[in-house]
Amino acid sequence: MTTRVLHYAGLPVRERESADALPPLVGADQVELRVRQDGREHVLILPEGAVRAVSTLLTSLIEGERVAVLADDQELTPAEAAEILGMSRPMVVLRMDRGDLPFRMVGSHRRVRLADVLKLQAAGEARQKALDALAADTEDLICHHEL
């Protein structure tokens, strides 16, 4: 099974340039979307859980990124997981073999859940943030305390 993209979108340059600046949506009392269709206006009130997703989606599109919407239980190939993680396919397979990334076999092919890929990515980002803080502390000790 290959990745089933629920929706893949991007904005042309002209539309990005004409888009209004996006106000901060997260933390708002209520977020409403007004949709005009066939001369009728519909108002959609977004649930709190959807606000962050919509805000991230709109920000990414306005910044010129292409966005794919996937289900978190979607299964990916190692190559697709590698693209998301920003590493090579052989490195993803190594992480699978080490037990860092759960997977299942479909015949002779490996499949990994998107949710597990995103969890590994978040752990890597947290680890990198901790390493950056440690490097900054070390630099401060060397520069200001002559160690």
N, C-alpha and C positions, 0 to 999 in steps of 0.2 A: 504494500500500500504506500503510495507516495503522498506527499503533503497535499491536503485538500485546503486550498486557500479559500476562506469564506468570502473575502473581498480584498482586492488589491487596488490601491488608489494612489494617484499623484496629481498635483496641480500644475498646469502650464504656467510659465513665467508671467504671462500677462495677468492671469487670475491671482497669482501670489502677490504681485505688485499692487493690484487694486484692492486686496483684502484689507479690511479694517484691522487695526491693532487689537489683539485679543486681550480682553480684560482678564484679571486673575479669576478663575472660576472656582478653584478649590477653596473651601472655607466660606463660600457665599451662603447666604441664608436659604436661597432657593435658586435653581437654575432652570430657566424656561427656554425652550427653542420654539420659535415661531416659523411655521412652514406654510407657504402659500402654494396652493395647488388648484388649478382650474378656477382661479378667482376667489377661492375660499381659503381662509386662514385657519390653521390648526395650531394649538398651543400644546406642546409636550413638556411636562414637568419631569425633569430628570431625577431619578433616585440618587441619593448621595453616593452610592457605589459606582454609578455610571459617570459621575462628574469628572473624576480623575482620568478615566479612559477617554472621554470626549475631549478634555483639555489637552491631553497628551497627543491625541490624534490630530486635532486642529493645529497645535503648535508645530508638530512635525511636518504637516502638509505645507503650512505657511513658510517654514524654513527650507522648503524644497526637497524634503525627503519623500521617498515613496514608502507607503505603509501597507503592510499585509496584516489582515485580521485573521487570526487562527484560533481554533478551540484549544484550550490548554491540555486536553487529553489527546490531541492530535499526535500521531506517530510520525517521526522523522527518520530519514536515512542518516547515516553518519556524515555524509557530505552536507546535508542540509543543517545538521547540528553544528558542524564545523563552521559553516557560514555565519550562523547566529553567534557562536562563541568567538569567532575571529581567530581560529586556529586551523591547522591542517586536518584533513580527514584521518591520517594515520595517528595524530595526537589524540583525536576523539576516540578512536578505537583503543588506544593505549589506556585512556582514562576509563573506558568501559571495562577493559580487562583487569585493571587495578581495583575496580569496584567503586570508583568515584562517580560513575554515571550508570544507573541501572538501565538495563536493556532486555529485550527478549529477541529470540530468534524466530524468524518467519522463513521456514525452509533453511536455506544457508545464508540468509541475510539478517543483519542486525537492525532492530528498530528501537527507538528511544522516544519517550513521551516528551512533548514540548515543555510540560511543567517541570520535568526533571532537568532538562537543559537550562531552563531559566533559573532553577534553584542553584545549579552549578555555577552559572554566570554570576548570580548575586553573591555567592560565597567567594568567588574569585575577586569580585569588586570590593567586598569587605576586607579581604586579605590584602589587596593592593592598597586600600585606604590606610590600613594599619601599618603597612610597610612604609608608606609615604610619611605618616606621622612619625614613625621611628627615625627615618632618615632626617626629617626636619629637626627633631630633638637632638640627634647626633651632631648635625651641622651647628646647631645653637651652642652645644657644649664645646665644640671645637673653636668656634669663632669668639664666643663671649666668655668662656671660662678656661681657655687655653689648655684644654685636655687633649 
